[in-house]
């Protein structure tokens, strides 16, 4: 059968490679960010974004808040099937941000992704299948990021504030985003903040993705003109010293 291609049941053609869609999916999760390489990595990422709209000088953070996105066991505990190894590389940055915003008297808010019982989950249900519910132990925020001084806002969509903007954020002009996952809830929330007339700032070395390619792709999209993309060092300089630059 010269010049013809035979398709076999259960297989999908991808270029010259035939793959079985029912075969186990290879994990893309990598520990691309660690406490040891964090400084060099963020320097590399920001250099790649140099000259883009999102790398313009940061605004004043006098009327800002820090939002910790979905620091839940499902993403941040090693026993979870959805654990992100790169979370270990942002853990210290997250604590530094919390301390910095508290010291500056700025609000800190955490979000938690949970779905009401019986909800379809819309596209999240369609793409991911499993929906987190309140009674699932993996839905809990890590104890180190859970305290009475950090209010928790429950949400059931990628965009954290699609349903409502928490009262504590209403007077803020700028929202600094940290947490997981960069190409999903962090990206969606940053895009959605334009709807409520807030300026988003995404902290490159305090957000994480399953792999570096996904993290960098999200930062690249955001830096095109959807959000500021900055390092924790740049955030600290503005938070305690005025406007960047």
Kinemage of the C-alpha trace (Angstrom):
@kinemage 1
@onewidth
@group {chain A} dominant
@subgroup {mainchain}
@vectorlist {calphas} color= white
{ca unk a 1} P 0.000 0.000 0.000
{ca unk a 2} L 2.527 2.512 -1.194
{ca unk a 3} L 1.940 6.130 -0.186
{ca unk a 4} L -0.948 5.369 2.173
{ca unk a 5} L -1.252 5.615 5.931
{ca unk a 6} L -3.219 3.057 7.888
{ca unk a 7} L -4.956 4.285 11.051
{ca unk a 8} L -5.510 1.653 13.707
{ca unk a 9} L -8.416 1.734 16.160
{ca unk a 10} L -7.592 3.469 19.423
{ca unk a 11} L -4.677 5.415 17.961
{ca unk a 12} L -4.351 9.074 17.031
{ca unk a 13} L -2.017 10.230 14.322
{ca unk a 14} L 0.347 13.036 15.321
{ca unk a 15} L 2.683 13.886 12.441
{ca unk a 16} L 4.604 10.684 11.756
{ca unk a 17} L 4.000 9.308 15.257
{ca unk a 18} L 1.044 7.118 16.167
{ca unk a 19} L 0.063 7.389 19.810
{ca unk a 20} L -2.558 5.634 21.860
{ca unk a 21} L -4.736 8.198 23.673
{ca unk a 22} L -5.634 5.629 26.328
{ca unk a 23} L -2.011 5.060 27.352
{ca unk a 24} L -0.858 6.639 30.648
{ca unk a 25} L 0.041 10.305 30.286
{ca unk a 26} L 3.644 11.142 31.023
{ca unk a 27} L 3.943 13.612 33.895
{ca unk a 28} L 5.215 17.050 32.917
{ca unk a 29} L 5.790 18.171 36.506
{ca unk a 30} L 9.360 19.206 37.239
{ca unk a 31} L 11.248 20.895 40.068
{ca unk a 32} L 12.436 23.625 37.708
{ca unk a 33} L 12.654 26.149 40.551
{ca unk a 34} L 14.495 25.569 43.830
{ca unk a 35} L 15.741 27.764 46.647
{ca unk a 36} L 19.245 27.285 45.217
{ca unk a 37} L 18.524 28.409 41.633
{ca unk a 38} L 15.778 30.945 42.321
{ca unk a 39} L 17.936 34.056 41.912
{ca unk a 40} L 19.457 32.932 38.614
{ca unk a 41} L 16.114 31.708 37.267
{ca unk a 42} L 14.212 34.917 37.935
{ca unk a 43} L 17.065 36.907 36.380
{ca unk a 44} L 16.817 34.704 33.282
{ca unk a 45} L 13.016 35.013 33.072
{ca unk a 46} L 12.952 38.783 33.482
{ca unk a 47} L 15.736 39.191 30.923
{ca unk a 48} L 13.579 37.265 28.440
{ca unk a 49} L 10.705 39.709 29.086
{ca unk a 50} L 12.865 42.825 28.835
{ca unk a 51} L 11.223 45.646 26.855
{ca unk a 52} L 7.690 44.248 27.175
{ca unk a 53} L 4.781 46.312 28.533
{ca unk a 54} L 4.628 44.298 31.752
{ca unk a 55} L 8.215 45.194 32.592
{ca unk a 56} L 7.587 48.916 32.862
{ca unk a 57} L 8.326 50.385 36.321
{ca unk a 58} L 5.988 49.206 39.033
{ca unk a 59} L 3.324 51.618 40.305
{ca unk a 60} L 3.121 52.727 43.915
{ca unk a 61} L 2.024 49.943 46.234
{ca unk a 62} L 0.579 52.351 48.796
{ca unk a 63} L -2.924 51.094 47.940
{ca unk a 64} L -2.152 47.468 47.223
{ca unk a 65} L -2.976 44.014 48.559
{ca unk a 66} L -1.334 40.611 48.351
{ca unk a 67} L -3.439 37.677 47.133
{ca unk a 68} L -2.135 34.159 47.822
{ca unk a 69} L -3.690 31.970 45.150
{ca unk a 70} L -4.704 28.391 46.032
{ca unk a 71} L -1.907 27.346 48.402
{ca unk a 72} L -3.789 24.126 49.049
{ca unk a 73} L -2.631 20.613 49.842
{ca unk a 74} L -3.657 19.387 46.398
{ca unk a 75} L -0.933 21.514 44.797
{ca unk a 76} L 1.505 22.047 47.659
{ca unk a 77} L 1.733 18.701 49.487
{ca unk a 78} L 4.014 15.982 48.161
{ca unk a 79} L 1.457 13.234 48.878
{ca unk a 80} L -1.036 14.766 46.419
{ca unk a 81} L -1.257 13.420 42.836
{ca unk a 82} L -1.417 17.032 41.627
{ca unk a 83} L 1.607 18.201 43.646
{ca unk a 84} L 3.773 20.856 41.990
{ca unk a 85} L 7.473 20.174 42.726
{ca unk a 86} L 8.348 23.810 41.925
{ca unk a 87} L 6.262 24.908 44.915
{ca unk a 88} L 9.293 24.234 47.130
{ca unk a 89} L 11.161 26.873 45.144
{ca unk a 90} L 8.582 29.587 45.891
{ca unk a 91} L 7.826 28.719 49.520
{ca unk a 92} L 10.404 31.128 50.964
{ca unk a 93} L 9.307 33.901 48.580
{ca unk a 94} L 5.708 33.523 49.743
{ca unk a 95} L 6.695 33.961 53.381
{ca unk a 96} L 8.819 36.987 52.485
{ca unk a 97} L 5.879 38.584 50.667
{ca unk a 98} L 3.499 37.959 53.556
{ca unk a 99} L 5.935 39.524 56.027
{ca unk a 100} L 6.588 42.456 53.707
{ca unk a 101} L 2.912 43.272 53.199
{ca unk a 102} L 2.135 42.862 56.885
{ca unk a 103} L 5.015 45.134 57.867
{ca unk a 104} L 3.768 47.730 55.381
{ca unk a 105} L 0.231 47.507 56.764
{ca unk a 106} L -1.207 46.154 53.499
{ca unk a 107} L -3.985 43.530 53.326
{ca unk a 108} L -3.154 39.864 52.678
{ca unk a 109} L -5.865 37.525 51.361
{ca unk a 110} L -5.792 33.823 50.478
{ca unk a 111} L -8.010 32.069 47.946
{ca unk a 112} L -9.167 28.457 48.124
{ca unk a 113} L -10.503 26.550 45.137
{ca unk a 114} L -13.561 24.451 46.087
{ca unk a 115} L -16.772 23.443 44.317
{ca unk a 116} L -20.215 23.101 45.924
{ca unk a 117} L -21.554 19.553 46.015
{ca unk a 118} L -23.354 18.646 42.805
{ca unk a 119} L -21.816 21.437 40.722
{ca unk a 120} L -20.683 20.430 37.226
{ca unk a 121} L -17.583 22.596 37.390
{ca unk a 122} L -18.160 23.869 33.844
{ca unk a 123} L -14.859 23.830 31.904
{ca unk a 124} L -12.892 22.831 35.007
{ca unk a 125} L -15.009 19.701 35.253
{ca unk a 126} L -14.693 19.171 31.511
{ca unk a 127} L -10.890 19.406 31.385
{ca unk a 128} L -9.857 18.138 34.805
{ca unk a 129} L -12.612 15.712 35.792
{ca unk a 130} L -12.087 15.726 39.532
{ca unk a 131} L -13.603 18.652 41.405
{ca unk a 132} L -12.334 19.725 44.821
{ca unk a 133} L -15.043 19.934 47.468
{ca unk a 134} L -14.971 21.351 50.963
{ca unk a 135} L -14.836 17.921 52.618
{ca unk a 136} L -11.766 16.838 50.627
{ca unk a 137} L -8.628 17.022 52.836
{ca unk a 138} L -6.635 18.130 49.789
{ca unk a 139} L -8.730 21.306 49.597
{ca unk a 140} L -7.200 22.635 52.830
{ca unk a 141} L -4.745 25.520 52.713
{ca unk a 142} L -1.311 24.586 54.061
{ca unk a 143} L -1.180 25.394 57.794
{ca unk a 144} L 1.855 27.656 57.346
{ca unk a 145} L -0.260 29.967 55.147
{ca unk a 146} L -3.410 29.711 57.225
{ca unk a 147} L -3.952 32.107 60.107
{ca unk a 148} L -6.636 34.354 61.547
{ca unk a 149} L -4.862 37.358 60.057
{ca unk a 150} L -5.219 36.004 56.501
{ca unk a 151} L -8.878 35.843 55.444
{ca unk a 152} L -9.804 33.068 52.989
{ca unk a 153} L -11.962 33.637 49.912
{ca unk a 154} L -13.498 30.481 48.420
{ca unk a 155} L -13.898 30.349 44.647
{ca unk a 156} L -14.845 27.784 42.013
{ca unk a 157} L -13.407 29.238 38.821
{ca unk a 158} L -9.905 29.912 37.532
{ca unk a 159} L -10.454 33.668 37.899
{ca unk a 160} L -10.425 34.133 41.664
{ca unk a 161} L -12.868 37.028 41.770
{ca unk a 162} L -15.184 36.183 38.867
{ca unk a 163} L -18.136 35.870 41.265
{ca unk a 164} L -17.369 38.872 43.485
{ca unk a 165} L -14.550 41.122 44.616
{ca unk a 166} L -13.848 40.723 48.358
{ca unk a 167} L -14.542 43.862 50.356
{ca unk a 168} L -10.965 44.082 51.601
{ca unk a 169} L -9.760 44.547 48.010
{ca unk a 170} L -12.281 47.230 47.024
{ca unk a 171} L -10.136 50.245 48.046
{ca unk a 172} L -6.965 48.780 46.520
{ca unk a 173} L -5.611 50.025 43.216
{ca unk a 174} L -3.014 47.285 42.719
{ca unk a 175} L -3.306 43.560 43.412
{ca unk a 176} L -0.114 41.525 43.789
{ca unk a 177} L -0.614 37.866 42.871
{ca unk a 178} L 1.430 34.949 44.203
{ca unk a 179} L 0.736 31.217 44.373
{ca unk a 180} L -0.386 28.547 41.910
{ca unk a 181} L -0.804 27.760 39.107
{ca unk a 182} L 0.776 30.411 36.895
{ca unk a 183} L -0.929 29.381 33.603
{ca unk a 184} L -4.332 28.731 35.195
{ca unk a 185} L -5.699 30.620 38.207
{ca unk a 186} L -2.919 33.224 38.411
{ca unk a 187} L -3.170 34.060 34.699
{ca unk a 188} L -6.994 34.052 34.690
{ca unk a 189} L -7.187 36.234 37.794
{ca unk a 190} L -4.736 38.773 36.390
{ca unk a 191} L -6.741 39.021 33.164
{ca unk a 192} L -10.033 39.331 35.063
{ca unk a 193} L -8.777 42.129 37.335
{ca unk a 194} L -9.068 44.558 34.415
{ca unk a 195} L -12.849 44.077 34.644
{ca unk a 196} L -12.845 45.550 38.153
{ca unk a 197} L -10.308 48.231 37.246
{ca unk a 198} L -7.406 46.887 39.303
{ca unk a 199} L -3.746 46.764 38.245
{ca unk a 200} L -2.371 43.215 38.523
{ca unk a 201} L 1.221 42.447 39.463
{ca unk a 202} L 2.395 38.831 39.108
{ca unk a 203} L 5.456 37.838 41.125
{ca unk a 204} L 7.621 35.683 38.845
{ca unk a 205} L 9.511 33.934 41.649
{ca unk a 206} L 6.473 33.489 43.915
{ca unk a 207} L 4.235 31.692 41.407
{ca unk a 208} L 4.570 28.140 40.133
{ca unk a 209} L 3.464 25.836 37.330
{ca unk a 210} L 3.829 22.104 36.644
{ca unk a 211} L 6.827 22.914 34.442
{ca unk a 212} L 9.004 25.832 33.436
{ca unk a 213} L 7.622 26.024 29.897
{ca unk a 214} L 4.090 26.596 31.197
{ca unk a 215} L 5.284 29.113 33.779
{ca unk a 216} L 7.251 31.125 31.242
{ca unk a 217} L 4.477 30.971 28.642
{ca unk a 218} L 2.044 32.476 31.157
{ca unk a 219} L 4.494 35.213 32.195
{ca unk a 220} L 5.075 36.009 28.535
{ca unk a 221} L 1.342 36.426 27.856
{ca unk a 222} L 0.886 38.569 30.961
{ca unk a 223} L 3.867 40.792 30.151
{ca unk a 224} L 2.425 41.615 26.723
{ca unk a 225} L 0.207 44.153 28.465
{ca unk a 226} L -2.113 42.327 30.849
{ca unk a 227} L -0.077 42.682 34.050
{ca unk a 228} L 3.198 43.783 35.578
{ca unk a 229} L 5.610 40.879 35.960
{ca unk a 230} L 8.142 41.464 38.726
{ca unk a 231} L 10.515 39.739 41.105
{ca unk a 232} L 10.030 39.623 44.854
{ca unk a 233} L 13.092 41.866 45.170
{ca unk a 234} L 11.437 44.508 42.970
{ca unk a 235} L 8.191 44.248 44.941
{ca unk a 236} L 10.047 44.712 48.238
{ca unk a 237} L 11.895 47.770 46.930
{ca unk a 238} L 8.654 49.513 45.960
{ca unk a 239} L 6.699 48.342 48.996
{ca unk a 240} L 9.212 49.868 51.378
{ca unk a 241} L 10.774 52.578 49.267
{ca unk a 242} L 8.199 54.162 46.965
{ca unk a 243} L 7.707 53.890 43.205
{ca unk a 244} L 10.083 51.697 41.177
{ca unk a 245} L 12.519 53.205 38.980
